[in-house]
């Protein structure tokens, strides 16, 4: 009997491993926001999390509303603030921004189409303000005025500088360096990348990477440093890794190097999970509750956070925008424990937990998910334990073949080699 050559068997196995997709797991959410009269109504475009370092349970969710502006919510879903000075297409948070006299605060940028630029705010964490937003330098013009952005994400550079990545409303990506000045902030353009229309951004500070979801194309990776050039790598095209569309992105940081990149697939009403180190597909999940009557659909915003957020979310948080909420007859946010998301997978995803609680003022990540280095990986099935080397800024594996598939290839090769020796 003729034996198939090893190369042919290898190609079949790789094709099977890369093409096979498991159905999404269903994860229950714990709570949801109850938008006020001016918020919601199918117009929420993005969400960011501000973590209250002194009282994590009193953290805030900020939503950008394309018809109304910015809104703030507590973690139990209560609306506590509305800022209606123009509309908002996107919002993000970075920690530790100097505002003068040695004081630092969390900086919030809103991509404001009405004012045609990026409008800066700071978060007041005093007990009376309770996490409220205040316009920074209210008389100043928006940053990069005259430019319309559809997406914005903030980060800290390797040199400690504050930087903003903005997806232009007409397509393309800009990188700005933010500099505190006289109680305000200025922005200088440091790089432009010719991309398609950007639907989502996530910055991984430890990997020095920025991930870009490009409408109709898929997921790409670029170097985050200003001198990293303008060439990107495609991580997953549409139709691969179970992606039918690409929306917002968020990063779950289990440690300095471990965790996941979560990609919203609005057409499929799913969230696709990629391993942070290898960028291989782990699986996908949906948020649902009430017997399937009010699941997350057409999501346009997501945030993942690995630290403890009070008694309500001791194992971290995953937040998703629901574009068609039957509970509110509009749209809202659904809040789930990251522990519930992780245990929905088999084997479970990594669960990280803050040792001391709260986010450090100097930490940065997508959606304002700053870490202070106090996260530990909870041991359990499927948790990698935080071992391995960091990925450099020059590239990524961008592979869709899982570790288990690679192991199977090795075993197959050994078996065929053994059969040939016996014959």
RAQUISUL-V492000 format. One record per residue. N is the residue number from 0. RES is the residue in three letters. PHI is phi as a letter, one per 20 degrees, with the letter a starting at -180 (none if undefined). BURIAL is 1 if it has 24 or more other C-alpha atoms within 12 Angstrom, else 0. D_FIRST is the distance of its C-alpha to the first C-alpha in Angstrom with 1 decimal. Layout:
BEGIN
<<N & RES & PHI & BURIAL & D_FIRST> <N & RES & PHI & BURIAL & D_FIRST>>
END
This chain:
BEGIN
<<0 & UNK & none & 0 & 0.0> <1 & UNK & f & 0 & 3.8> <2 & UNK & e & 0 & 6.4> <3 & UNK & f & 0 & 9.6> <4 & UNK & f & 0 & 12.4> <5 & UNK & g & 0 & 15.1> <6 & UNK & f & 0 & 17.7> <7 & UNK & f & 0 & 16.1> <8 & UNK & f & 0 & 15.7> <9 & UNK & f & 0 & 19.2> <10 & UNK & f & 0 & 20.6> <11 & UNK & f & 0 & 19.5> <12 & UNK & f & 1 & 20.9> <13 & UNK & f & 1 & 24.1> <14 & UNK & f & 0 & 24.6> <15 & UNK & f & 0 & 24.3> <16 & UNK & f & 1 & 26.7> <17 & UNK & f & 1 & 29.2> <18 & UNK & e & 0 & 29.3> <19 & UNK & f & 0 & 29.5> <20 & UNK & c & 0 & 33.2> <21 & UNK & e & 0 & 34.8> <22 & UNK & f & 0 & 37.9> <23 & UNK & f & 1 & 41.3> <24 & UNK & e & 1 & 43.0> <25 & UNK & d & 1 & 46.5> <26 & UNK & d & 1 & 49.3> <27 & UNK & f & 1 & 52.9> <28 & UNK & e & 1 & 55.8> <29 & UNK & e & 1 & 59.0> <30 & UNK & b & 1 & 61.7> <31 & UNK & b & 1 & 62.5> <32 & UNK & f & 1 & 65.3> <33 & UNK & d & 1 & 68.2> <34 & UNK & f & 1 & 69.2> <35 & UNK & e & 0 & 72.8> <36 & UNK & f & 0 & 74.4> <37 & UNK & e & 1 & 73.7> <38 & UNK & d & 1 & 70.2> <39 & UNK & n & 1 & 67.0> <40 & UNK & m & 1 & 66.9> <41 & UNK & n & 1 & 63.4> <42 & UNK & c & 1 & 64.5> <43 & UNK & f & 1 & 63.2> <44 & UNK & d & 1 & 61.0> <45 & UNK & a & 1 & 60.4> <46 & UNK & b & 1 & 61.1> <47 & UNK & c & 1 & 61.9> <48 & UNK & d & 1 & 62.7> <49 & UNK & d & 1 & 65.7> <50 & UNK & e & 1 & 65.6> <51 & UNK & e & 1 & 69.0> <52 & UNK & f & 1 & 68.8> <53 & UNK & e & 0 & 71.8> <54 & UNK & b & 1 & 70.8> <55 & UNK & g & 1 & 67.1> <56 & UNK & f & 1 & 67.7> <57 & UNK & e & 1 & 70.2> <58 & UNK & f & 1 & 67.6> <59 & UNK & c & 1 & 67.6> <60 & UNK & d & 1 & 65.2> <61 & UNK & d & 1 & 66.3> <62 & UNK & d & 1 & 65.1> <63 & UNK & e & 1 & 65.6> <64 & UNK & c & 1 & 66.8> <65 & UNK & f & 1 & 66.7> <66 & UNK & d & 1 & 69.8> <67 & UNK & c & 1 & 71.9> <68 & UNK & p & 1 & 71.2> <69 & UNK & d & 1 & 70.2> <70 & UNK & c & 1 & 70.3> <71 & UNK & d & 1 & 70.0> <72 & UNK & c & 1 & 68.8> <73 & UNK & f & 1 & 68.9> <74 & UNK & f & 1 & 65.8> <75 & UNK & e & 1 & 67.1> <76 & UNK & n & 1 & 67.0> <77 & UNK & e & 1 & 70.7> <78 & UNK & f & 1 & 71.8> <79 & UNK & c & 1 & 74.3> <80 & UNK & b & 1 & 74.9> <81 & UNK & c & 1 & 74.7> <82 & UNK & d & 1 & 75.3> <83 & UNK & d & 1 & 75.8> <84 & UNK & e & 1 & 76.8> <85 & UNK & n & 1 & 74.4> <86 & UNK & e & 1 & 70.8> <87 & UNK & b & 1 & 67.7> <88 & UNK & d & 1 & 64.2> <89 & UNK & a & 1 & 62.8> <90 & UNK & b & 1 & 64.0> <91 & UNK & b & 1 & 63.1> <92 & UNK & c & 1 & 64.6> <93 & UNK & c & 1 & 64.9> <94 & UNK & d & 1 & 66.9> <95 & UNK & m & 1 & 69.7> <96 & UNK & e & 1 & 71.3> <97 & UNK & f & 1 & 74.7> <98 & UNK & d & 1 & 77.5> <99 & UNK & o & 0 & 80.5> <100 & UNK & l & 0 & 82.6> <101 & UNK & m & 0 & 79.6> <102 & UNK & e & 0 & 78.2> <103 & UNK & c & 0 & 74.6> <104 & UNK & b & 1 & 73.2> <105 & UNK & f & 1 & 70.0> <106 & UNK & e & 1 & 69.8> <107 & UNK & d & 1 & 68.5> <108 & UNK & d & 1 & 67.7> <109 & UNK & d & 1 & 67.8> <110 & UNK & f & 1 & 66.4> <111 & UNK & d & 1 & 69.4> <112 & UNK & f & 1 & 69.2> <113 & UNK & f & 1 & 72.8> <114 & UNK & e & 1 & 74.2> <115 & UNK & l & 1 & 71.5> <116 & UNK & r & 1 & 70.2> <117 & UNK & d & 1 & 69.2> <118 & UNK & e & 1 & 71.9> <119 & UNK & e & 1 & 72.2> <120 & UNK & c & 1 & 73.3> <121 & UNK & c & 1 & 73.7> <122 & UNK & e & 1 & 73.1> <123 & UNK & e & 1 & 76.3> <124 & UNK & e & 1 & 75.2> <125 & UNK & f & 0 & 78.8> <126 & UNK & g & 0 & 79.4> <127 & UNK & f & 0 & 81.5> <128 & UNK & f & 0 & 79.1> <129 & UNK & m & 1 & 76.1> <130 & UNK & n & 1 & 73.4> <131 & UNK & e & 1 & 75.2> <132 & UNK & e & 1 & 74.5> <133 & UNK & c & 1 & 77.3> <134 & UNK & f & 1 & 77.2> <135 & UNK & e & 1 & 77.3> <136 & UNK & l & 0 & 80.2> <137 & UNK & g & 0 & 81.0> <138 & UNK & e & 0 & 83.0> <139 & UNK & e & 0 & 80.2> <140 & UNK & f & 0 & 78.0> <141 & UNK & g & 1 & 74.3> <142 & UNK & f & 1 & 71.9> <143 & UNK & l & 1 & 70.5> <144 & UNK & f & 0 & 72.9> <145 & UNK & n & 0 & 72.2> <146 & UNK & d & 1 & 68.4> <147 & UNK & e & 1 & 66.7> <148 & UNK & d & 1 & 63.8> <149 & UNK & d & 1 & 61.3> <150 & UNK & b & 1 & 59.7> <151 & UNK & b & 1 & 61.1> <152 & UNK & c & 1 & 59.8> <153 & UNK & d & 1 & 61.7> <154 & UNK & b & 1 & 60.7> <155 & UNK & d & 1 & 62.1> <156 & UNK & f & 1 & 61.1> <157 & UNK & f & 0 & 60.0> <158 & UNK & e & 0 & 63.7> <159 & UNK & n & 0 & 65.1> <160 & UNK & f & 1 & 66.1> <161 & UNK & e & 1 & 65.9> <162 & UNK & c & 1 & 63.6> <163 & UNK & c & 1 & 62.8> <164 & UNK & d & 1 & 59.8> <165 & UNK & c & 1 & 60.7> <166 & UNK & e & 1 & 58.6> <167 & UNK & f & 1 & 60.9> <168 & UNK & f & 1 & 61.6> <169 & UNK & e & 0 & 60.6> <170 & UNK & o & 1 & 57.5> <171 & UNK & o & 1 & 57.1> <172 & UNK & c & 1 & 57.6> <173 & UNK & d & 1 & 60.6> <174 & UNK & d & 1 & 61.1> <175 & UNK & d & 1 & 64.7> <176 & UNK & d & 1 & 66.5> <177 & UNK & e & 1 & 69.0> <178 & UNK & c & 1 & 72.2> <179 & UNK & f & 1 & 75.0> <180 & UNK & b & 0 & 78.4> <181 & UNK & l & 0 & 81.8> <182 & UNK & m & 1 & 80.4> <183 & UNK & c & 1 & 78.0> <184 & UNK & b & 1 & 74.8> <185 & UNK & d & 1 & 73.9> <186 & UNK & c & 1 & 70.5> <187 & UNK & c & 0 & 69.4> <188 & UNK & f & 0 & 66.4> <189 & UNK & d & 0 & 64.0> <190 & UNK & a & 1 & 60.8> <191 & UNK & c & 1 & 59.6> <192 & UNK & c & 1 & 56.0> <193 & UNK & e & 0 & 55.0> <194 & UNK & d & 1 & 52.8> <195 & UNK & f & 0 & 52.5> <196 & UNK & f & 1 & 54.4> <197 & UNK & e & 1 & 54.2> <198 & UNK & e & 1 & 53.7> <199 & UNK & b & 1 & 53.3> <200 & UNK & c & 1 & 53.8> <201 & UNK & b & 1 & 53.1> <202 & UNK & d & 1 & 54.2> <203 & UNK & d & 1 & 52.6> <204 & UNK & f & 1 & 55.3> <205 & UNK & f & 1 & 53.4> <206 & UNK & e & 1 & 50.4> <207 & UNK & l & 1 & 52.9> <208 & UNK & c & 1 & 50.9> <209 & UNK & c & 1 & 52.0> <210 & UNK & d & 1 & 49.6> <211 & UNK & c & 1 & 50.3> <212 & UNK & e & 1 & 49.2> <213 & UNK & d & 1 & 49.5> <214 & UNK & g & 1 & 49.9> <215 & UNK & m & 0 & 47.2> <216 & UNK & c & 1 & 45.2> <217 & UNK & p & 1 & 44.2> <218 & UNK & d & 1 & 44.8> <219 & UNK & c & 1 & 45.8> <220 & UNK & c & 1 & 46.9> <221 & UNK & c & 1 & 49.7> <222 & UNK & f & 1 & 51.6> <223 & UNK & e & 1 & 54.7> <224 & UNK & f & 1 & 56.9> <225 & UNK & f & 1 & 59.3> <226 & UNK & e & 0 & 58.0> <227 & UNK & e & 0 & 54.3> <228 & UNK & n & 0 & 54.2> <229 & UNK & d & 1 & 53.2> <230 & UNK & e & 0 & 49.5> <231 & UNK & d & 1 & 47.4> <232 & UNK & d & 1 & 43.8> <233 & UNK & f & 1 & 42.1> <234 & UNK & e & 1 & 40.9> <235 & UNK & b & 1 & 39.6> <236 & UNK & f & 1 & 40.0> <237 & UNK & f & 1 & 40.8> <238 & UNK & n & 0 & 37.7> <239 & UNK & d & 1 & 36.1> <240 & UNK & l & 1 & 36.5> <241 & UNK & m & 1 & 37.8> <242 & UNK & e & 1 & 40.9> <243 & UNK & d & 1 & 42.4> <244 & UNK & b & 1 & 45.7> <245 & UNK & c & 1 & 47.5> <246 & UNK & c & 1 & 50.9> <247 & UNK & f & 1 & 52.8> <248 & UNK & c & 1 & 51.2> <249 & UNK & b & 1 & 52.3> <250 & UNK & d & 1 & 51.4> <251 & UNK & d & 1 & 51.2> <252 & UNK & e & 1 & 52.1> <253 & UNK & f & 1 & 51.1> <254 & UNK & b & 1 & 52.2> <255 & UNK & f & 1 & 52.8> <256 & UNK & c & 1 & 49.2> <257 & UNK & e & 1 & 47.4> <258 & UNK & q & 1 & 47.4> <259 & UNK & b & 1 & 46.2> <260 & UNK & d & 1 & 46.8> <261 & UNK & d & 1 & 47.3> <262 & UNK & d & 1 & 47.1> <263 & UNK & f & 1 & 48.7> <264 & UNK & d & 1 & 46.8> <265 & UNK & f & 1 & 49.7> <266 & UNK & f & 0 & 47.8> <267 & UNK & e & 1 & 45.6> <268 & UNK & l & 1 & 48.4> <269 & UNK & c & 1 & 46.2> <270 & UNK & c & 1 & 46.4> <271 & UNK & e & 1 & 43.3> <272 & UNK & d & 1 & 43.1> <273 & UNK & d & 1 & 41.8> <274 & UNK & f & 1 & 41.7> <275 & UNK & f & 1 & 44.7> <276 & UNK & f & 1 & 42.9> <277 & UNK & e & 1 & 39.5> <278 & UNK & m & 1 & 40.4> <279 & UNK & e & 1 & 37.2> <280 & UNK & f & 1 & 37.5> <281 & UNK & e & 1 & 38.3> <282 & UNK & r & 1 & 39.0> <283 & UNK & b & 1 & 41.8> <284 & UNK & b & 1 & 44.8> <285 & UNK & c & 1 & 47.6> <286 & UNK & d & 1 & 51.2> <287 & UNK & b & 1 & 52.4> <288 & UNK & a & 0 & 55.0> <289 & UNK & l & 0 & 57.1> <290 & UNK & m & 0 & 54.3> <291 & UNK & n & 0 & 52.9> <292 & UNK & e & 0 & 56.2> <293 & UNK & b & 1 & 56.9> <294 & UNK & e & 1 & 53.7> <295 & UNK & f & 1 & 53.8> <296 & UNK & c & 1 & 53.2> <297 & UNK & l & 1 & 53.5> <298 & UNK & f & 1 & 54.1> <299 & UNK & c & 1 & 56.0> <300 & UNK & a & 1 & 56.6> <301 & UNK & b & 1 & 55.1> <302 & UNK & b & 1 & 56.0> <303 & UNK & c & 1 & 54.3> <304 & UNK & c & 1 & 56.4> <305 & UNK & e & 1 & 55.4> <306 & UNK & e & 1 & 58.8> <307 & UNK & f & 1 & 60.9> <308 & UNK & d & 1 & 63.2> <309 & UNK & m & 1 & 65.7> <310 & UNK & f & 0 & 65.2> <311 & UNK & f & 1 & 63.6> <312 & UNK & c & 1 & 60.5> <313 & UNK & f & 1 & 60.1> <314 & UNK & d & 1 & 56.4> <315 & UNK & n & 1 & 56.8> <316 & UNK & b & 1 & 56.8> <317 & UNK & c & 1 & 54.7> <318 & UNK & d & 1 & 56.8> <319 & UNK & c & 1 & 55.7> <320 & UNK & f & 1 & 57.7> <321 & UNK & d & 1 & 57.4> <322 & UNK & f & 1 & 58.1> <323 & UNK & b & 1 & 58.7> <324 & UNK & e & 1 & 60.3> <325 & UNK & f & 1 & 61.5> <326 & UNK & f & 1 & 63.6> <327 & UNK & d & 1 & 65.8> <328 & UNK & l & 0 & 65.3> <329 & UNK & a & 1 & 64.5> <330 & UNK & c & 1 & 62.4> <331 & UNK & b & 1 & 62.6> <332 & UNK & d & 1 & 60.7> <333 & UNK & d & 1 & 58.6> <334 & UNK & d & 1 & 58.6> <335 & UNK & c & 1 & 55.9> <336 & UNK & f & 1 & 55.5> <337 & UNK & f & 1 & 52.7> <338 & UNK & g & 1 & 52.0> <339 & UNK & f & 1 & 51.1> <340 & UNK & f & 1 & 48.8> <341 & UNK & f & 1 & 47.1> <342 & UNK & f & 1 & 46.6> <343 & UNK & f & 1 & 45.2> <344 & UNK & e & 1 & 41.9> <345 & UNK & c & 0 & 39.4> <346 & UNK & f & 0 & 39.5> <347 & UNK & f & 0 & 43.1> <348 & UNK & f & 1 & 44.2> <349 & UNK & f & 1 & 46.6> <350 & UNK & d & 1 & 50.2> <351 & UNK & d & 1 & 52.9> <352 & UNK & b & 1 & 56.5> <353 & UNK & f & 1 & 59.7> <354 & UNK & f & 0 & 61.4> <355 & UNK & e & 0 & 64.8> <356 & UNK & n & 1 & 64.5> <357 & UNK & n & 1 & 65.2> <358 & UNK & d & 1 & 64.0> <359 & UNK & f & 1 & 65.6> <360 & UNK & f & 1 & 67.9> <361 & UNK & e & 1 & 66.1> <362 & UNK & e & 1 & 62.5> <363 & UNK & b & 1 & 60.8> <364 & UNK & a & 1 & 57.8> <365 & UNK & f & 1 & 56.8> <366 & UNK & m & 1 & 59.1> <367 & UNK & m & 1 & 61.5> <368 & UNK & e & 1 & 59.3> <369 & UNK & f & 1 & 60.9> <370 & UNK & d & 1 & 60.0> <371 & UNK & d & 1 & 62.2> <372 & UNK & n & 1 & 59.5> <373 & UNK & e & 1 & 60.2> <374 & UNK & e & 1 & 56.8> <375 & UNK & c & 1 & 54.7> <376 & UNK & e & 1 & 51.2> <377 & UNK & f & 1 & 51.3> <378 & UNK & f & 0 & 48.6> <379 & UNK & r & 0 & 46.1> <380 & UNK & g & 0 & 42.4> <381 & UNK & n & 0 & 40.9> <382 & UNK & e & 1 & 43.9> <383 & UNK & f & 1 & 43.0> <384 & UNK & n & 0 & 46.4> <385 & UNK & n & 1 & 47.4> <386 & UNK & e & 0 & 45.6> <387 & UNK & o & 0 & 44.2> <388 & UNK & e & 0 & 45.6> <389 & UNK & f & 0 & 47.4> <390 & UNK & e & 1 & 45.9> <391 & UNK & f & 0 & 47.9> <392 & UNK & e & 1 & 49.5> <393 & UNK & e & 0 & 47.3> <394 & UNK & r & 1 & 44.4> <395 & UNK & b & 1 & 41.9> <396 & UNK & f & 0 & 38.2> <397 & UNK & l & 1 & 38.2> <398 & UNK & d & 1 & 34.7> <399 & UNK & d & 1 & 33.4> <400 & UNK & e & 1 & 30.6> <401 & UNK & f & 1 & 31.8> <402 & UNK & f & 0 & 31.8> <403 & UNK & f & 0 & 29.6> <404 & UNK & f & 1 & 26.9> <405 & UNK & f & 0 & 27.3> <406 & UNK & f & 0 & 26.9> <407 & UNK & f & 0 & 23.7> <408 & UNK & f & 1 & 22.3> <409 & UNK & f & 0 & 23.4> <410 & UNK & f & 0 & 21.8> <411 & UNK & f & 0 & 18.4> <412 & UNK & f & 0 & 18.7> <413 & UNK & f & 0 & 19.8> <414 & UNK & f & 0 & 16.9> <415 & UNK & f & 0 & 14.3> <416 & UNK & f & 0 & 16.6> <417 & UNK & f & 0 & 16.8> <418 & UNK & f & 0 & 13.2> <419 & UNK & f & 0 & 13.1> <420 & UNK & f & 0 & 16.3> <421 & UNK & f & 0 & 15.2> <422 & UNK & e & 0 & 12.3>>
END
